[in-house]
């Protein structure tokens, strides 16, 4: 339950957001929590092994039998020093550390305040019932919000966005209601796949348009009058029912797409710059030379959600992320889910004007224009290979969501980063292998939920580390192993030996048996069905 102080703050923010987005208030925040939480991914509720208290965990990947602790319980806990025999090789070090290791939930890092029932929150204020929030404020029932986002309610997978109610997958957007896959947009209502658009309602796959309803461009005065009428209907429905239907629910399923002609596109793929980037990243972190990125595919894709292939109603191949954190995409109507190129071609369709006038009439007319995609290719793009969602990126290979990114491969959500391989939601980082839900990392390997770390590996819930390994719940340490700081020369000797062992395993088989998610407890994957609701 939210504390009175935080509820008062977020309730005021909710009412402000409703005035900005809906043109008026619709009541108390507490009455809309269920509706706002519909797009949230599964969240873990585990027990602290110290106190038995509930702990919120955003990540589903930890091993069976893992010990958990709440972030507010780690202060003052002492770590038993390791002996020299504990760190003679990787296996003995992992065994020794596993006896002490504690995975942490309710994680709040950096300059954060007023955060409750949330996990992986960095440099953010006034956050409730949310996960993976960075540099954001006034956030409720949201996830994966970053880069100065604020006034986010039921929003997710977005950056640099404000005054958003049920926004999914967006960047640099403001004043949004129940819309998805947006970039550089404002005043968007019930729309999908938009770039550089403003004042749009019930529109699909549009670029640099204004004042459209049902993909129909209208004179501004007519648009403003219709928008005012439709928003009044929405406010009435919210007050009466405490929710509105989603855009997917408004669209009736359609079986079969008929024919849709597309011009052939000559797509050139150059693996050489990507291979060079991987080789450079490997050399910086592990030394030695690689045998090509494909050699390490099994290792790099561990704990990375897959991308599944499906067929559009027009008979063409389309791709969807198979990621429970992005469960929104699984809600898309199969008979209306298309590839990006198909979506852009379908964006030329217009709703019959006879359907304009009321929410019910518009719903009747959506059938001809409402098609969804989980793909996007916009901005300045160069050499994006088998990557379904790319926005201002170059030289990326098999990445779902490369945004302002270059030289990355075999991962998901490389954001404002470069030279990252096998990573999941890595933000403003470089030269990283197998790092997850982390920001501002450099030269790091196997890091989870960490920030502002350099030259570190196999660390969890840590910030400000430099040249450290196998640390957990640590802050500001240097030359540390298992949370124990060592003399620089001794640390480097041990590190070089362990790096040699890791590199040797990779050279031999292209894989290693150690993972940041398997240090505490049994060495098997923790599934959503066990701890995730």
C-alpha positions as CSV (number, residue, x, y, z in Angstrom):
1,X,0.0,0.0,0.0
2,X,1.3,3.5,-0.9
3,X,2.3,5.8,1.9
4,X,0.0,8.8,2.4
5,X,2.8,11.2,1.5
6,X,3.6,9.5,-1.8
7,X,0.0,9.1,-2.6
8,X,-0.7,12.7,-2.1
9,X,2.1,13.7,-4.4
10,X,1.2,11.2,-7.2
11,X,-2.5,12.0,-6.9
12,X,-1.8,15.6,-7.6
13,X,0.5,14.6,-10.5
14,X,-2.3,12.4,-11.8
15,X,-4.9,15.2,-11.8
16,X,-2.4,17.5,-13.5
17,X,-1.8,14.9,-16.1
18,X,-5.5,14.3,-16.7
19,X,-6.1,18.1,-17.2
20,X,-3.2,18.2,-19.7
21,X,-4.0,15.0,-21.6
22,X,-7.8,14.6,-21.2
23,X,-8.8,18.3,-20.8
24,X,-10.2,17.8,-17.3
25,X,-9.9,15.7,-14.1
26,X,-11.6,12.3,-13.8
27,X,-11.2,11.6,-10.1
28,X,-8.8,10.0,-7.7
29,X,-5.7,8.0,-8.8
30,X,-6.6,5.1,-6.5
31,X,-9.7,4.4,-8.6
32,X,-7.6,3.8,-11.7
33,X,-4.8,1.6,-10.5
34,X,-6.1,-1.6,-12.1
35,X,-6.6,0.1,-15.5
36,X,-3.2,1.7,-15.3
37,X,-1.5,-1.6,-14.5
38,X,-2.8,-3.5,-17.5
39,X,0.4,-3.1,-19.6
40,X,2.8,-3.9,-16.7
41,X,5.0,-7.0,-17.2
42,X,5.0,-9.7,-14.5
43,X,6.7,-8.6,-11.3
44,X,8.2,-10.9,-8.7
45,X,7.1,-11.0,-5.1
46,X,9.7,-13.0,-3.1
47,X,10.5,-13.2,0.6
48,X,13.6,-11.7,2.2
49,X,15.7,-14.5,3.6
50,X,16.7,-12.1,6.4
51,X,13.3,-10.8,7.6
52,X,10.6,-12.7,5.7
53,X,9.3,-9.4,4.3
54,X,7.9,-9.1,0.7
55,X,10.5,-8.1,-1.8
56,X,9.7,-6.7,-5.3
57,X,11.9,-8.2,-8.1
58,X,11.7,-7.1,-11.7
59,X,14.1,-9.6,-13.2
60,X,12.9,-13.2,-13.7
61,X,16.3,-14.7,-14.5
62,X,17.8,-15.6,-11.1
63,X,18.6,-19.2,-10.3
64,X,16.4,-21.6,-8.2
65,X,17.1,-21.4,-4.5
66,X,18.5,-17.8,-4.8
67,X,18.6,-15.8,-1.6
68,X,16.9,-12.4,-1.7
69,X,17.1,-9.4,0.4
70,X,15.4,-6.0,0.3
71,X,17.6,-3.0,-0.6
72,X,16.8,-1.3,2.7
73,X,18.1,-4.3,4.6
74,X,21.7,-4.3,3.2
75,X,23.0,-1.4,5.3
76,X,25.4,-2.6,8.0
77,X,25.6,-6.2,6.7
78,X,29.1,-7.5,6.8
79,X,30.8,-9.7,4.3
80,X,33.0,-12.5,5.5
81,X,36.5,-12.0,3.9
82,X,37.6,-14.5,1.3
83,X,40.7,-16.6,1.8
84,X,43.4,-16.9,-0.9
85,X,42.2,-20.5,-1.4
86,X,38.7,-19.2,-2.3
87,X,40.0,-17.3,-5.3
88,X,42.5,-19.6,-7.0
89,X,40.1,-20.2,-9.9
90,X,36.6,-19.4,-11.2
91,X,34.9,-22.5,-9.8
92,X,36.3,-22.1,-6.2
93,X,35.6,-18.3,-6.3
94,X,32.0,-18.9,-7.4
95,X,31.5,-21.5,-4.7
96,X,32.9,-19.3,-2.0
97,X,31.0,-16.2,-3.1
98,X,27.7,-18.2,-3.4
99,X,27.8,-18.9,0.3
100,X,27.6,-15.2,1.0
101,X,25.7,-13.9,-2.0
102,X,22.4,-12.1,-1.7
103,X,20.3,-11.0,-4.7
104,X,18.5,-7.8,-4.0
105,X,15.0,-6.5,-4.7
106,X,13.3,-3.1,-4.1
107,X,16.5,-1.7,-5.6
108,X,16.8,2.0,-5.5
109,X,20.1,3.7,-6.6
110,X,21.6,7.1,-7.1
111,X,19.8,10.3,-6.4
112,X,16.4,8.7,-5.8
113,X,13.7,9.5,-3.3
114,X,10.1,8.6,-2.5
115,X,10.2,5.2,-4.1
116,X,7.8,2.4,-3.0
117,X,6.9,-1.1,-4.2
118,X,9.3,-0.8,-7.1
119,X,12.5,-2.3,-8.3
120,X,15.6,-1.2,-10.3
121,X,15.0,2.6,-9.8
122,X,17.9,4.9,-10.5
123,X,18.1,8.7,-10.1
124,X,14.3,9.0,-9.9
125,X,11.7,10.6,-7.6
126,X,8.1,9.8,-6.6
127,X,7.8,6.3,-8.0
128,X,5.3,3.6,-7.1
129,X,4.5,0.1,-8.4
130,X,7.1,0.4,-11.2
131,X,10.2,-1.3,-12.4
132,X,13.4,-0.3,-14.2
133,X,13.0,3.5,-14.0
134,X,15.9,5.8,-14.7
135,X,16.2,9.6,-14.5
136,X,12.4,10.0,-14.2
137,X,9.8,11.5,-11.9
138,X,6.1,11.2,-11.0
139,X,5.8,7.6,-12.1
140,X,3.1,5.1,-11.3
141,X,2.4,1.6,-12.6
142,X,5.0,2.0,-15.3
143,X,8.2,0.2,-16.5
144,X,11.3,0.9,-18.5
145,X,11.0,4.7,-18.3
146,X,14.2,6.7,-18.8
147,X,15.9,9.9,-19.9
148,X,14.0,12.6,-18.1
149,X,10.5,11.1,-18.4
150,X,7.9,12.5,-16.0
151,X,4.2,12.3,-15.3
152,X,4.0,8.7,-16.5
153,X,0.9,6.6,-15.5
154,X,0.6,3.1,-16.8
155,X,3.3,3.8,-19.3
156,X,6.3,1.7,-20.4
157,X,9.3,1.1,-22.6
158,X,9.7,4.8,-23.3
159,X,12.2,7.6,-22.9
160,X,12.2,11.4,-22.7
161,X,8.4,11.4,-22.5
162,X,6.0,13.3,-20.3
163,X,2.3,13.5,-19.5
164,X,1.7,9.9,-20.7
165,X,-1.2,7.7,-19.8
166,X,-0.8,4.1,-21.1
167,X,1.9,4.9,-23.6
168,X,3.9,1.9,-24.7
169,X,7.2,2.1,-26.7
170,X,8.0,5.7,-27.3
171,X,10.7,8.3,-27.3
172,X,10.5,12.1,-27.0
173,X,6.7,12.1,-26.8
174,X,4.3,14.3,-24.8
175,X,0.6,14.3,-24.0
176,X,-0.2,10.7,-25.0
177,X,-3.2,8.5,-24.3
178,X,-3.2,4.7,-25.0
179,X,-0.8,4.8,-27.9
180,X,2.2,2.8,-28.9
181,X,5.4,2.9,-31.1
182,X,5.8,6.6,-31.2
183,X,8.8,9.0,-31.6
184,X,9.0,12.8,-31.6
185,X,5.2,13.1,-31.2
186,X,2.8,15.2,-29.2
187,X,-1.0,15.2,-28.4
188,X,-1.5,11.6,-29.6
189,X,-4.6,9.6,-28.7
190,X,-5.3,6.0,-29.5
191,X,-2.8,5.8,-32.3
192,X,0.1,3.4,-33.3
193,X,3.4,3.6,-35.2
194,X,3.8,7.4,-35.5
195,X,6.9,9.5,-36.1
196,X,7.1,13.3,-36.0
197,X,3.3,13.6,-35.7
198,X,1.2,16.1,-33.7
199,X,-2.5,16.3,-32.8
200,X,-3.5,12.8,-34.0
201,X,-6.4,10.5,-32.9
202,X,-7.2,6.9,-34.0
203,X,-4.5,6.9,-36.6
204,X,-1.9,4.3,-37.8
205,X,1.5,4.3,-39.4
206,X,1.7,8.1,-40.1
207,X,4.8,10.2,-40.6
208,X,5.1,14.0,-40.0
209,X,1.3,14.6,-40.0
210,X,-1.0,16.9,-38.1
211,X,-4.6,17.1,-37.2
212,X,-5.7,13.6,-38.3
213,X,-8.5,11.4,-37.1
214,X,-8.7,7.9,-38.6
215,X,-5.8,8.9,-40.9
216,X,-7.9,11.7,-42.3
217,X,-6.2,15.1,-42.3
218,X,-8.7,17.7,-41.1
219,X,-8.8,21.5,-41.0
220,X,-7.5,22.6,-37.6
221,X,-10.7,24.1,-36.4
222,X,-12.7,20.9,-37.3
223,X,-10.0,18.7,-35.7
224,X,-10.1,20.8,-32.5
225,X,-13.9,20.6,-32.3
226,X,-14.0,16.9,-32.8
227,X,-11.1,16.3,-30.4
228,X,-13.0,18.3,-27.7
229,X,-16.1,16.2,-28.2
230,X,-14.2,12.9,-28.1
231,X,-12.2,13.8,-25.0
232,X,-15.5,14.7,-23.2
233,X,-16.8,11.3,-24.1
234,X,-13.6,9.7,-22.8
235,X,-13.8,11.6,-19.5
236,X,-17.4,10.6,-19.0
237,X,-16.6,6.9,-19.6
238,X,-13.6,7.1,-17.2
239,X,-15.7,8.6,-14.5
240,X,-18.4,6.0,-14.9
241,X,-16.3,2.9,-15.5
242,X,-12.9,3.8,-14.2
243,X,-11.3,2.6,-17.4
244,X,-11.3,2.9,-21.2
245,X,-10.9,0.0,-23.6
246,X,-7.4,-0.4,-25.1
247,X,-6.8,0.4,-28.7
248,X,-6.6,-3.4,-29.4
249,X,-9.9,-3.9,-27.8
250,X,-11.5,-1.2,-29.9
251,X,-10.5,-3.0,-33.1
252,X,-12.5,-6.0,-34.3
253,X,-10.4,-8.9,-35.3
254,X,-10.0,-9.4,-39.0
255,X,-9.3,-12.7,-40.7
256,X,-7.1,-12.6,-43.8
257,X,-5.6,-9.5,-45.3
258,X,-6.1,-10.0,-49.0
259,X,-3.3,-8.7,-51.2
260,X,-0.9,-5.9,-50.6
261,X,1.8,-5.1,-53.1
262,X,5.2,-3.8,-52.0
263,X,8.2,-2.6,-53.9
264,X,11.2,-4.9,-53.8
265,X,14.0,-3.5,-51.6
266,X,17.7,-4.4,-52.0
267,X,18.9,-4.7,-48.5
268,X,22.7,-5.0,-48.2
269,X,24.3,-6.6,-45.1
270,X,27.9,-6.0,-44.2
271,X,29.0,-8.2,-41.3
272,X,32.7,-7.0,-41.4
273,X,32.2,-3.8,-39.3
274,X,30.2,-5.8,-36.8
275,X,32.8,-8.6,-36.6
276,X,35.5,-5.9,-36.1
277,X,33.5,-4.3,-33.3
278,X,32.9,-7.6,-31.5
279,X,36.6,-8.4,-31.8
280,X,37.5,-5.1,-30.3
281,X,35.0,-5.5,-27.5
282,X,36.2,-9.1,-26.8
283,X,39.9,-7.9,-26.8
284,X,39.2,-5.0,-24.4
285,X,37.4,-7.2,-21.9
286,X,39.1,-10.6,-22.3
287,X,42.2,-10.2,-24.4
288,X,43.1,-12.3,-27.3
289,X,41.3,-12.7,-30.7
290,X,37.9,-14.1,-31.5
291,X,36.8,-16.6,-34.0
292,X,33.8,-14.6,-35.3
293,X,30.6,-13.5,-33.4
294,X,28.8,-16.6,-34.6
295,X,31.1,-18.8,-32.6
296,X,29.8,-17.3,-29.4
297,X,26.1,-17.0,-30.3
298,X,25.0,-19.6,-27.7
299,X,26.7,-17.7,-24.9
300,X,25.7,-14.3,-26.0
301,X,22.0,-15.2,-26.3
302,X,21.7,-16.7,-22.8
303,X,19.1,-14.8,-20.8
304,X,18.3,-12.7,-23.8
305,X,14.6,-12.9,-24.9
306,X,14.2,-14.4,-28.4
307,X,12.5,-12.8,-31.4
308,X,9.8,-15.0,-32.9
309,X,8.7,-15.1,-36.5
310,X,5.1,-15.1,-37.4
311,X,3.1,-14.5,-40.6
312,X,1.1,-11.4,-41.3
313,X,-2.4,-11.6,-42.7
314,X,-0.9,-10.6,-46.1
315,X,1.3,-13.7,-46.1
316,X,4.6,-12.1,-45.3
317,X,7.1,-12.7,-42.5
318,X,7.0,-10.4,-39.4
319,X,8.9,-10.5,-36.1
320,X,7.8,-10.1,-32.5
321,X,9.9,-10.0,-29.3
322,X,9.2,-13.0,-27.2
323,X,9.8,-11.1,-24.0
324,X,7.5,-11.2,-21.0
325,X,8.7,-7.7,-20.1
326,X,7.2,-6.5,-23.4
327,X,3.9,-8.5,-23.0
328,X,2.1,-5.6,-24.7
329,X,3.1,-7.1,-28.1
330,X,1.4,-10.4,-27.3
331,X,-1.9,-8.5,-27.0
332,X,-1.7,-7.4,-30.6
333,X,-4.5,-9.0,-32.7
334,X,-2.8,-11.7,-34.8
335,X,-5.0,-11.0,-37.8
336,X,-3.9,-7.4,-37.7
337,X,-0.2,-7.7,-36.9
338,X,2.0,-6.9,-39.9
339,X,5.6,-6.2,-40.9
340,X,6.9,-2.6,-40.8
341,X,6.9,-2.2,-44.5
342,X,3.3,-3.5,-44.7
343,X,2.3,-1.1,-41.9
344,X,3.7,1.8,-43.8
345,X,1.9,0.8,-47.0
346,X,-1.4,0.4,-45.0
347,X,-0.8,3.8,-43.5
348,X,-2.1,5.2,-46.8
349,X,-5.6,4.0,-46.1
350,X,-8.2,6.4,-44.7
351,X,-11.3,5.9,-42.5
352,X,-14.6,6.7,-44.2
353,X,-15.5,10.2,-43.0
354,X,-19.0,9.0,-42.2
355,X,-17.5,7.3,-39.1
356,X,-16.2,10.6,-37.6
357,X,-18.3,12.1,-34.8
358,X,-18.4,9.8,-31.8
359,X,-16.3,7.1,-30.1
360,X,-18.8,4.4,-31.0
361,X,-18.9,5.5,-34.7
362,X,-15.1,5.6,-34.9
363,X,-14.8,2.2,-33.4
364,X,-17.1,0.9,-36.2
365,X,-14.8,2.5,-38.8
366,X,-11.4,1.3,-37.5
367,X,-11.5,-2.0,-39.4
368,X,-10.1,-0.6,-42.6
369,X,-7.0,1.1,-41.1
370,X,-6.1,-0.5,-37.8
371,X,-3.0,-2.7,-38.3
372,X,-0.2,-3.1,-35.8
373,X,3.5,-3.8,-36.0
374,X,6.3,-4.6,-33.5
375,X,8.9,-3.4,-36.0
376,X,10.3,0.1,-36.8
377,X,13.1,1.5,-39.0
378,X,13.4,5.2,-38.7
379,X,15.9,8.0,-38.3
380,X,19.5,7.7,-39.6
381,X,20.1,4.0,-40.1
382,X,23.1,2.2,-41.6
383,X,23.8,-1.5,-41.9
384,X,21.1,-2.9,-39.5
385,X,21.0,-6.6,-40.0
386,X,18.0,-8.8,-38.8
387,X,17.1,-6.1,-36.3
388,X,13.3,-5.5,-36.2
389,X,13.3,-2.2,-34.3
390,X,16.0,0.3,-35.2
391,X,15.9,4.0,-34.5
392,X,19.0,6.1,-35.4
393,X,21.5,3.3,-35.3
394,X,24.3,1.8,-37.3
395,X,26.1,-1.5,-37.6
396,X,23.8,-3.6,-35.5
397,X,23.1,-7.3,-35.8
398,X,20.2,-9.3,-34.4
399,X,19.1,-6.7,-31.9
400,X,15.5,-6.0,-30.9
401,X,15.5,-2.2,-30.3
402,X,18.7,-0.5,-31.2
403,X,18.0,3.2,-30.3
404,X,20.7,5.8,-30.8
405,X,23.1,2.8,-30.9
406,X,26.1,1.6,-32.9
407,X,28.2,-1.6,-33.0
408,X,25.9,-4.0,-31.1
409,X,24.7,-7.5,-31.6
410,X,22.8,-10.5,-30.3
411,X,20.9,-8.7,-27.6
412,X,17.8,-6.6,-26.8
413,X,17.5,-2.9,-26.0
414,X,20.8,-1.4,-26.6
415,X,20.0,2.3,-25.9
416,X,22.3,5.2,-26.5
417,X,25.2,2.7,-26.3
418,X,28.0,1.3,-28.4
419,X,30.1,-1.9,-28.5
420,X,27.6,-4.0,-26.6
421,X,27.0,-7.7,-27.3
422,X,24.7,-10.2,-25.6
423,X,23.2,-7.4,-23.4
424,X,19.6,-6.8,-22.3
425,X,18.5,-3.2,-21.7
426,X,21.9,-1.5,-21.5
427,X,21.7,2.3,-21.4
428,X,24.5,4.8,-22.1
429,X,27.2,2.2,-22.0
430,X,30.1,1.0,-24.0
431,X,32.3,-2.1,-24.4
432,X,30.0,-4.4,-22.5
433,X,29.4,-8.2,-22.8
434,X,26.4,-9.9,-21.1
435,X,25.2,-7.0,-19.0
436,X,21.6,-6.5,-18.0
437,X,19.3,-3.7,-16.8
438,X,22.2,-1.4,-16.2
439,X,23.3,2.1,-17.1
440,X,26.6,4.0,-17.5
441,X,28.9,1.0,-17.7
442,X,32.2,0.8,-19.4
443,X,34.4,-2.2,-20.0
444,X,32.1,-4.6,-18.1
445,X,31.1,-8.3,-18.3
446,X,28.2,-10.1,-16.7
447,X,26.7,-7.1,-14.7
448,X,23.2,-7.0,-13.4
449,X,21.2,-3.9,-12.2
450,X,24.3,-1.8,-11.8
451,X,25.3,1.7,-12.7
452,X,28.4,3.9,-13.1
453,X,30.8,1.0,-13.1
454,X,34.1,0.6,-15.0
455,X,36.3,-2.4,-15.7
456,X,34.1,-4.7,-13.6
457,X,32.5,-8.2,-14.0
458,X,30.1,-10.5,-12.3
459,X,28.5,-7.9,-10.1
460,X,24.9,-7.4,-9.0
461,X,23.1,-4.3,-7.7
462,X,26.3,-2.2,-7.5
463,X,27.2,1.4,-8.4
464,X,30.4,3.3,-8.7
465,X,32.7,0.3,-8.9
466,X,36.0,0.4,-10.6
467,X,38.0,-2.7,-11.5
468,X,36.0,-5.1,-9.3
469,X,34.5,-8.5,-9.6
470,X,31.9,-10.7,-7.9
471,X,30.6,-7.8,-5.8
472,X,27.0,-7.5,-4.7
473,X,25.1,-4.6,-3.1
474,X,28.3,-2.7,-3.2
475,X,29.0,1.0,-3.8
476,X,32.2,2.9,-4.6
477,X,34.6,0.0,-4.3
478,X,37.9,-0.3,-6.2
479,X,40.0,-3.5,-6.8
480,X,37.4,-5.5,-4.9
481,X,36.6,-9.3,-5.1
482,X,33.6,-10.6,-3.2
483,X,33.1,-7.1,-1.7
484,X,36.6,-7.2,-0.3
485,X,39.0,-4.5,-1.5
486,X,42.5,-5.7,-2.3
487,X,45.9,-4.1,-3.0
488,X,46.0,-3.1,-6.6
489,X,48.8,-5.5,-7.7
490,X,47.2,-8.5,-5.9
491,X,43.9,-7.7,-7.5
492,X,45.3,-7.5,-11.0
493,X,47.2,-10.8,-10.6
494,X,44.0,-12.6,-9.6
495,X,41.9,-10.8,-12.3
496,X,44.3,-11.7,-15.0
497,X,44.3,-15.3,-14.0
498,X,40.5,-15.5,-14.0
499,X,40.2,-13.6,-17.3
500,X,42.6,-16.1,-18.8
501,X,40.3,-19.0,-17.6
502,X,37.2,-17.3,-19.0
503,X,38.9,-16.6,-22.3
504,X,40.2,-20.2,-22.4
505,X,36.7,-21.6,-21.9
506,X,35.3,-19.4,-24.7
507,X,38.1,-20.4,-27.0
508,X,37.5,-24.1,-26.3
509,X,33.7,-24.2,-26.6
510,X,32.3,-20.7,-27.4
511,X,30.5,-20.7,-24.0
512,X,31.2,-20.5,-20.3
513,X,29.4,-22.2,-17.3
514,X,29.3,-19.0,-15.1
515,X,26.5,-16.4,-15.1
516,X,25.6,-13.4,-12.9
517,X,22.2,-15.0,-12.5
518,X,23.5,-18.4,-11.2
519,X,25.8,-17.5,-8.3
520,X,23.5,-18.0,-5.3
521,X,21.5,-21.2,-5.0
522,X,21.0,-24.0,-7.6
523,X,22.5,-23.3,-11.1
524,X,19.2,-23.3,-13.0
525,X,16.9,-20.6,-14.3
526,X,14.3,-19.0,-12.2
527,X,11.0,-19.1,-14.2
528,X,8.2,-16.6,-14.0
529,X,5.8,-19.4,-13.0
530,X,7.7,-19.8,-9.7
531,X,8.0,-16.2,-8.4
532,X,6.3,-13.9,-11.0
533,X,2.7,-13.0,-10.8
